[in-house]
């Protein structure tokens, strides 16, 4: 962890909260996807540290966003739900709407994985409220991924469904 710690210390020293946020957020996503669980958790903690040092709500929201993604990837569903609930609350107050959208999508996926169809649908409905007028592919894709998790769960538990809706969503 020498390089991330050096980056953190240097960034704090020169006051670069934005650069630190980008380094730890996107580096953390990459580590999570590659399966480097220990270093990914270190990045989550460092990102949280930048939020605390700079008293910056955006960095705090991003650390929680990364942590929720981490918990979802490693199927720590209870932690996903706690983290996203807190993230949504802070994000709404600080007007970080994109993080609200992503948090509701992550919650919907988590509920789908737990076979809690009603809660999955409710959280996806919240996403729809915020997506009005937003055309950014990243967030539309997140919505469609969450929707496909619901449709997969529905297909798995409802033998009367033929899967055509899921095929449309995933196309």
PyMOL commands that set and color helices and strands:
alter all, ss='L'
color gray80, all
select helices_A, chain A and resi 2-14+17-34+37-54+57-73+77-93+97-113+117-131+137-157+164-170
alter helices_A, ss='H'
color red, helices_A
deselect
rebuild
show_as cartoon
